[in-house]
Amino acid sequence: MNLRAEFLTTVFLHQAVAILANSTSSLIPFVADAFERSIRTLYLVDLARWSVFDQLQKLPFPKVLFDGNRSIGQLDQSRLVLMYANLTDVRALQNSFLTTFHDLPATSPWNARVVALVEDQYLEDYLGGMFALLRTLFKHCGISYWSVTSVQGGSYLLYSLDYGNTSITVKAQLNFEQTYTYRRMFINHQLLIHVQALISFPYTFDNRRAALDGIDVVLFSHLFYYLRWDWQEVKVTGASAKEMLYVSIDRLLSGTVDLMITRRIADAPFLPTIAVPELIRFCLVVPRKSSMEFFNNLFQPFSTDLWTLIGCVSFLLYGVKLLGEGDTKVGTLLRTLTHASPLHRFVQIALSFCEFILIECYLARVTSLLLVHRFQPEPETLAQFFATDIPMHMLSSHLAFVHQLAPDVTAAILARAVLVDGLDRTSHTHAYLDSVDRATYTIAVLQSTDPTRGRKASYILPETVSSFPAAYMVARTAAPLRDCLALHLDWMRAFGFRRLMDRLFDNLLEADVRRVVITEDLVQIEHMVPLLIFLSFGWVISGAVFVGERMLYSTQQTVRAIAYRQRRKFTPKCMQFA
């Protein structure tokens, strides 16, 4: 029953629209086409005195009526506004716009769909000042999807495309899809898109030839070439990065620039944005410790438990040996069991086999460890980094970002932060905050590899500080441009071009090498420094033990000689010759 009722309702709606379309104004098919696509509510503003109002009222669609003396509230892309624009009274027209769209700046004005209805004489004189006035009023309200047609039944629409202070008047058919979707951009005119970029590695930056380069530059260059649009860069100047950001946002608000091709944190709700699936991750760039490990390499082949087991077994065997050499009952029993018995041979063979395995494994592991530079352990988490005493450099513009982090992270960063005017990205003593992509670029390109230690001076802490969604910002009155670019960027990503384009910059985005293997195949003298130190230490101990034993033996001989002489001195002569 539900499916049948829905089917009958749909048939009735189409029949009613067809009857009205055959007998009345051409606006009826336009409105019907709009409801077949994305429109769900029709707003009629100040149309009661015109004959088209009665025809629109008969449409079987949800409608809301306004008299033009109060705000119509918040709008989105599911609502179509048909409003009468009285061009005979400019002051009244301005007041009507300000009243009708009073609540738009608090929402998203670029999502509104508005059709202004005027008398025929004003529609035909679209090159005059009245059309320019409507364009100025819609631009002031932030409405991008607007058009003008006749209130008495026009056969075409007029709208304007405003890009980089250049206005293009377009005369189009009464077609909702062509006028109020991304297809609004496809006109018989060469478009010039004004773009701006900030220095943000590796997305947009100046290369060695002082030309704009980067991932986003290549991405939009290919997209504009596919769309057959021209684009022109507008330089952003300023005394600081914060001032340059303010200048770029002001240009987008005023419409002098159409697009910022540098992806940024999506924190501008007052501008249309194109969301980027990849998050912008922020990390800590930490200086590496320069001290190398020598003696620790000699203990790394075995775990602590295995070293403990080896020590206990050695102590036990030495104790058994001492007991076996004694004259006690236990010693006699041990000598009986161990001398010329199968148990003694079995134990000796087992111990020799275990000793052989342990020695060979130890030598193999030590050899592999000595062929690689080993350094002291580095922090891998935020907790481990905050447990160190490594200071941080931080810009004053980073304070707002730091206060958005978790309270414990914010307190730990501020406790060790030192405010500076500029970051030293090659510092060997201070850490700093940066995005993962820019930090990777900086370490891979700007930092050189230490020829002695074979690694970079800094590394990226594996645990990120935070992640934020990214977006491209578009001019306030360029919503059609936003919709068109967003759709084509999704297509490029779906067909794999985005990943293919990233490969052009893989050399700039190489992962940080945490363990550098010596490239030479031959073992060098410096590789054997830990072993030579260990051998020298063993020789010194052996020499000291040998000298000690010799001194002990000499002392014993001296004591025995003195005791012998003392005995001969006090022995009677008769007993000496007995």
C-alpha positions in Angstrom: 0.0 0.0 0.0 2.8 2.4 0.8 4.6 1.9 -2.5 1.3 2.3 -4.4 0.4 5.5 -2.6 3.9 6.9 -3.2 3.6 6.0 -6.9 0.2 7.7 -7.2 1.5 10.8 -5.4 4.4 11.1 -7.8 2.2 10.6 -10.8 -0.2 13.3 -9.5 2.7 15.8 -9.0 4.1 15.3 -12.5 0.6 15.7 -14.0 0.0 18.9 -12.0 3.4 20.4 -13.0 2.8 19.4 -16.6 -0.6 21.2 -16.7 0.8 24.3 -15.2 3.9 24.3 -17.5 1.7 24.1 -20.6 -0.5 27.0 -19.6 1.5 29.4 -17.5 4.9 31.1 -17.0 8.2 29.5 -17.9 9.2 29.7 -14.2 7.1 26.6 -13.5 9.3 24.1 -15.4 12.3 25.8 -13.8 11.0 25.3 -10.3 9.9 21.7 -11.1 13.3 20.9 -12.4 14.9 22.4 -9.2 12.7 20.1 -7.0 13.7 17.1 -9.1 17.4 17.7 -8.2 18.3 19.2 -4.8 15.6 21.8 -3.8 13.1 20.7 -1.1 11.5 24.1 0.0 10.4 27.1 -2.1 10.5 30.6 -0.6 8.3 33.3 -2.2 9.3 36.8 -1.2 7.1 39.9 -2.0 5.4 38.3 -5.1 1.8 38.6 -4.0 0.9 41.4 -6.5 2.1 39.5 -9.5 0.2 37.0 -11.5 3.1 34.5 -11.3 2.4 34.3 -7.6 -0.9 32.4 -8.1 0.8 30.0 -10.5 3.6 29.3 -8.1 1.1 28.8 -5.2 -0.6 26.0 -7.2 2.6 23.9 -7.3 2.5 20.8 -5.1 5.7 21.6 -3.4 6.5 22.8 0.2 6.4 26.6 0.2 7.1 29.5 2.6 5.6 33.0 2.0 7.3 36.2 3.0 6.2 39.8 2.5 9.8 41.3 2.2 9.7 43.1 5.5 11.4 40.5 7.6 14.3 38.1 7.5 13.8 34.7 5.8 16.2 33.1 8.3 19.0 30.7 7.5 19.3 29.2 4.0 21.1 26.2 2.6 21.4 24.5 -0.8 18.0 22.7 -0.3 16.0 26.0 -0.4 15.2 28.1 -3.5 14.3 31.8 -3.0 12.1 33.6 -5.6 12.0 37.3 -4.7 10.8 40.4 -6.4 13.5 43.1 -6.8 11.9 46.6 -7.1 14.5 48.5 -9.2 12.4 51.6 -9.4 13.3 52.6 -5.8 17.0 52.0 -5.1 16.8 52.9 -1.4 13.8 50.5 -0.9 15.7 47.8 -2.7 18.7 48.1 -0.5 16.6 48.0 2.6 14.7 45.0 1.3 18.0 43.1 0.7 19.4 43.9 4.1 16.1 42.9 5.8 15.5 39.7 3.8 19.0 38.3 4.1 19.8 39.7 7.6 20.6 36.3 9.1 22.8 35.0 6.3 26.2 36.3 7.5 25.8 34.1 10.7 25.5 31.0 8.6 26.9 30.1 5.1 25.6 32.6 2.6 27.3 30.9 -0.3 24.9 28.0 0.0 21.8 30.1 -0.8 20.0 29.8 -4.1 18.2 33.0 -5.1 16.3 34.1 -8.2 15.6 37.9 -8.4 12.4 38.7 -10.5 12.4 42.1 -12.2 10.3 43.9 -14.9 11.0 43.2 -18.5 12.6 46.6 -19.2 15.3 46.1 -16.6 16.0 42.5 -17.7 16.6 43.7 -21.3 18.9 46.5 -20.2 21.3 44.1 -18.4 24.3 46.2 -19.4 23.0 49.2 -17.5 23.5 50.2 -13.9 20.5 48.3 -12.4 22.1 44.9 -13.1 25.4 46.1 -11.6 23.4 47.2 -8.5 21.9 43.7 -8.1 25.4 42.2 -8.5 26.8 44.6 -5.8 23.9 43.7 -3.4 24.3 40.0 -3.8 28.1 40.3 -3.4 27.6 42.3 -0.2 25.3 39.5 1.2 27.8 36.8 0.2 25.4 35.1 -2.2 27.1 33.4 -5.2 24.3 31.4 -6.6 21.9 34.1 -7.9 20.3 35.0 -11.1 17.8 37.5 -12.6 14.8 36.8 -14.8 11.5 38.5 -15.7 8.7 38.5 -13.2 6.3 38.5 -16.2 7.6 35.2 -17.6 11.1 35.5 -19.0 12.7 32.9 -21.3 16.3 33.3 -20.0 18.4 34.0 -16.9 21.1 36.5 -16.3 23.9 36.0 -13.7 27.4 37.2 -13.0 30.7 35.4 -12.4 33.0 37.6 -10.2 36.6 36.5 -10.2 39.6 38.7 -9.2 37.6 42.0 -9.5 36.5 41.0 -12.9 32.8 40.5 -13.6 31.4 38.4 -16.4 27.7 38.7 -17.3 26.2 35.4 -18.5 23.0 35.0 -20.4 21.7 31.4 -19.9 18.6 29.3 -20.4 16.1 28.7 -17.6 17.9 25.6 -16.5 18.5 24.9 -12.8 21.4 22.5 -13.3 23.3 24.8 -15.6 22.8 27.8 -13.3 22.8 26.5 -9.7 25.4 23.8 -9.7 29.1 23.5 -10.5 28.2 23.8 -14.2 27.7 27.5 -13.7 31.4 27.8 -14.3 31.3 26.3 -17.8 30.7 29.3 -20.0 31.8 30.4 -23.4 34.5 32.6 -21.9 38.2 32.2 -20.9 38.3 32.4 -17.2 41.3 33.9 -15.3 41.6 32.6 -11.7 43.6 34.7 -9.3 45.3 32.5 -6.7 47.6 33.2 -3.8 50.0 30.9 -1.8 51.8 31.0 1.5 55.2 29.5 2.2 54.4 26.0 3.5 56.7 23.2 2.8 56.2 21.0 0.8 52.9 22.2 -0.4 53.8 25.6 -1.8 57.2 27.2 -1.7 59.7 29.1 -3.9 62.2 26.8 -5.6 65.8 27.6 -6.5 64.7 29.5 -9.5 62.4 31.7 -7.4 59.3 30.1 -9.0 56.3 28.8 -7.1 56.5 25.1 -6.6 55.1 22.4 -4.4 52.6 19.6 -4.2 49.5 21.9 -4.3 51.0 24.0 -7.1 51.5 20.9 -9.4 48.0 19.6 -8.4 46.2 22.8 -9.3 48.3 23.4 -12.4 47.2 20.1 -13.9 43.6 20.8 -12.9 43.5 24.3 -14.4 45.1 22.9 -17.6 42.4 20.2 -17.8 39.6 22.8 -17.3 41.3 25.1 -19.8 41.4 27.9 -17.3 44.1 30.5 -17.0 45.5 31.3 -13.5 47.7 34.0 -12.1 49.5 34.2 -8.8 49.0 37.2 -6.6 52.0 37.6 -4.3 51.4 37.8 -0.5 53.6 40.2 1.3 54.0 41.0 5.0 56.4 41.5 7.8 55.6 38.2 9.4 53.8 34.9 8.7 50.8 36.0 10.8 50.5 39.3 8.9 50.7 37.5 5.6 47.9 35.2 6.7 45.7 38.2 7.6 46.4 39.8 4.3 45.5 36.6 2.4 42.2 36.1 4.3 41.3 39.8 3.7 41.8 39.3 0.0 39.5 36.3 0.0 36.8 38.2 1.9 37.0 41.1 -0.4 37.1 39.0 -3.6 40.3 40.4 -5.0 41.7 36.8 -4.9 39.7 33.7 -5.8 41.6 30.8 -4.2 44.4 30.0 -1.8 46.1 27.0 -3.2 48.0 26.3 0.0 46.2 23.9 2.2 45.7 25.0 5.8 44.0 24.0 8.9 40.3 24.2 8.4 39.6 27.0 10.9 37.8 29.6 8.7 34.1 29.0 8.9 33.4 32.4 7.3 34.9 31.3 4.0 34.0 28.5 1.6 36.6 25.7 1.8 37.5 22.5 -0.1 38.2 19.7 2.4 41.4 17.7 2.0 41.3 14.0 3.1 44.8 14.1 4.4 45.3 15.5 7.9 47.9 18.0 8.8 50.0 16.3 11.5 52.2 18.3 13.9 55.2 16.9 15.6 58.3 17.7 17.6 61.7 17.9 15.8 64.2 16.7 18.4 68.0 17.1 18.2 69.9 13.9 18.4 72.5 13.1 21.1 76.0 13.0 19.7 77.5 10.5 22.2 78.0 7.0 20.8 77.8 3.7 22.7 80.8 1.5 23.0 80.7 -0.9 25.9 76.9 -1.4 25.7 77.4 -3.1 22.4 79.3 -5.9 24.2 76.3 -6.7 26.4 73.5 -6.3 23.8 73.8 -9.8 22.2 72.2 -11.4 25.2 69.2 -10.3 27.2 69.5 -9.6 31.0 67.8 -12.9 31.8 70.3 -14.9 29.8 73.3 -13.0 31.3 71.8 -13.8 34.8 71.5 -17.5 33.9 75.0 -17.7 32.6 76.3 -16.0 35.8 74.4 -18.4 38.0 75.5 -21.5 36.1 79.1 -20.3 36.2 79.0 -19.6 39.9 77.4 -23.1 40.5 80.1 -24.9 38.5 82.8 -23.0 40.3 81.3 -23.9 43.7 81.1 -27.6 42.7 84.7 -27.5 41.7 85.8 -26.0 45.0 83.8 -28.7 46.9 85.3 -31.4 44.8 88.8 -30.2 45.7 88.1 -30.3 49.5 88.7 -33.2 51.9 85.0 -33.3 53.1 82.6 -36.1 52.5 80.8 -34.1 49.8 84.1 -33.6 48.1 85.0 -37.3 48.2 81.5 -38.1 46.8 81.9 -35.6 44.0 85.3 -36.9 43.1 84.0 -40.5 43.0 81.1 -39.4 40.7 83.1 -37.3 38.3 86.4 -39.3 37.8 86.2 -41.9 35.0 82.4 -42.2 35.1 79.7 -41.9 32.3 78.0 -39.0 34.2 81.2 -37.0 34.1 81.6 -37.4 30.3 77.9 -36.6 29.7 78.1 -33.4 31.8 81.3 -32.4 30.1 80.0 -32.9 26.6 76.7 -31.0 27.4 78.6 -28.1 28.9 81.0 -28.0 26.0 78.1 -27.9 23.5 76.3 -25.1 25.3 79.5 -23.2 25.6 80.2 -23.5 21.9 76.7 -22.3 21.0 76.8 -19.4 23.3 80.3 -18.2 22.2 79.4 -18.5 18.5 76.1 -16.6 18.9 77.8 -13.9 21.0 80.6 -13.4 18.5 78.2 -13.2 15.5 76.0 -10.7 17.3 78.9 -8.6 18.5 80.3 -8.5 15.0 77.1 -7.3 13.5 76.7 -4.6 16.2 80.2 -3.4 15.7 79.6 -2.8 12.0 76.9 -0.2 12.8 77.2 3.0 14.7 75.3 2.6 18.0 74.0 5.6 19.9 72.2 6.2 23.2 68.5 5.5 23.1 66.4 8.4 21.8 62.9 9.5 23.0 60.1 8.0 20.9 57.0 9.2 22.8 55.9 12.6 24.2 56.2 11.2 27.7 59.8 10.1 27.1 60.7 13.5 25.5 59.2 15.5 28.4 61.2 13.3 30.8 64.4 14.7 29.3 65.9 18.2 29.8 65.9 19.2 26.1 64.7 22.8 25.7 62.4 24.0 22.9 62.4 27.0 20.6 58.9 28.4 19.9 57.4 31.4 18.1 54.9 33.7 19.7 52.4 32.8 17.0 52.5 29.2 18.2 51.0 30.0 21.6 47.4 29.9 20.3 48.1 26.5 18.8 49.8 25.1 21.9 46.8 26.2 24.1 44.5 24.0 21.9 46.4 20.8 22.9 45.8 18.6 25.9 46.4 20.4 29.2 49.3 18.2 30.3 51.0 18.6 26.9 50.5 22.3 26.9 52.0 22.7 30.4 55.0 20.5 29.5 55.7 22.5 26.3 55.4 25.9 28.0 57.6 24.8 30.9 60.6 24.3 28.5 59.7 26.7 25.7 61.9 29.7 24.8 60.2 32.3 22.7 62.3 33.4 19.7 61.8 35.6 16.7 62.8 32.9 14.2 63.2 29.1 14.3 66.6 27.5 13.8 65.6 24.4 11.9 69.2 23.0 12.1 69.7 23.5 15.8 71.7 20.8 17.6 70.4 21.8 21.1 66.8 22.8 20.9 63.6 21.1 19.7 60.8 22.9 17.9 57.2 22.3 16.7 56.5 21.8 13.0 54.2 19.9 10.6 55.4 16.4 9.8 55.6 17.1 6.0 57.7 20.3 6.4 59.9 18.7 9.1 60.6 15.7 6.8 61.5 18.1 4.0 63.7 20.1 6.3 65.6 17.1 7.6 65.9 15.5 4.2 67.0 18.5 2.2 68.3 21.3 4.5 70.2 19.2 7.0 73.4 17.4 5.9 74.5 14.0 7.1 77.2 13.9 9.7 80.2 12.2 7.9 81.5 10.8 11.2 78.3 9.5 12.7 76.4 8.8 9.4 73.1 10.4 10.4 71.1 13.6 10.5 71.4 16.1 13.4 67.6 15.9 14.2 64.8 13.5 13.9 61.0 13.5 14.1 59.5 12.3 17.3 57.4 9.2 16.3 54.4 10.2 18.4 52.7 13.2 16.9 51.6 16.2 18.9 48.2 16.6 17.2 46.4 16.3 13.9 44.0 18.7 12.2 41.8 18.6 9.1 43.1 20.6 6.2 41.3 22.6 3.5 41.8 25.0 0.6 40.1 28.4 1.2 38.0 30.0 -1.5 36.8 33.6 -1.9 33.5 34.4 -0.1 31.7 35.0 -3.4 33.2 32.1 -5.3 31.1 29.2 -4.2 30.6 27.9 -7.8 34.4 27.7 -8.1 34.6 25.8 -4.8 32.0 23.3 -6.0 33.7 22.8 -9.4 37.2 22.4 -8.0 36.0 20.1 -5.1 34.3 17.7 -7.6 37.3 17.6 -10.0 39.8 17.1 -7.1 37.7 14.1 -5.9 37.8 12.7 -9.5 41.6 13.2 -9.6 42.0 11.4 -6.3 39.6 8.6 -7.3 41.5 7.9 -10.6 44.9 7.8 -8.8 46.4 11.0 -10.1 46.8 12.3 -6.6 49.2 9.4 -5.7 51.0 9.6 -9.0 51.6 13.3 -8.5 53.0 12.7 -5.0 55.8 10.5 -6.5 57.3 13.6 -8.1 58.1 14.8 -4.6 59.2 11.6 -2.9 62.8 12.8 -2.9 61.6 15.7 -0.7 59.5 13.5 1.6 61.8 10.7 2.4 61.3 9.0 5.8 63.9 9.9 8.4 66.6 7.2 8.6 67.0 6.1 12.3 69.7 3.5 11.8 72.4 4.2 9.2 74.4 1.3 8.0 78.0 1.9 6.9 78.1 1.6 3.2 81.6 0.1 2.9 81.8 -3.7 2.8 85.2 -3.8 4.5 85.6 -3.5 8.2 87.4 -0.3 9.0 89.7 0.4 12.0 87.1 2.8 13.6 84.6 0.0 13.6 86.9 -2.0 15.9 87.4 0.7 18.5 84.9 -0.9 21.0 86.6 -4.3 20.6 90.1 -2.8 21.0 89.0 -0.9 24.1 87.6 -4.1 25.5 90.7 -6.1 24.7 92.9 -3.4 26.2 90.8 -3.4 29.3 91.2 -7.2 29.5 95.0 -7.0 29.0 95.3 -4.4 31.8 93.3 -6.6 34.1 95.4 -9.7 33.2 98.7 -7.7 33.7 97.5 -6.5 37.0 96.5 -10.0 38.1 99.9 -11.4 36.9 101.8 -8.7 38.8 99.7 -9.3 41.9 100.4 -13.1 41.7 104.1 -12.5 41.3 104.2 -10.1 44.2 102.2 -12.6 46.3 104.6 -15.4 45.3 107.6 -13.3 46.1 106.2 -12.3 49.5 105.5 -16.0 50.3 109.1 -16.9 49.4 110.5 -14.1 51.5 108.3 -15.1 54.5 109.4 -18.7 54.1 113.1 -17.7 53.9 112.8 -15.6 57.0 111.0 -18.3 58.9 113.7 -20.8 57.8 116.5 -18.6 59.0 114.7 -18.0 62.3 114.3 -21.7 62.9 118.0 -22.3 62.2 119.0 -19.5 64.5 117.2 -20.9 67.5 117.9 -24.6 66.9 120.7 -26.0 69.2 123.9 -27.0 67.4 123.6 -30.6 68.7 120.3 -30.9 66.9 121.6 -29.3 63.8 124.2 -32.1 63.5 122.0 -34.8 64.7 
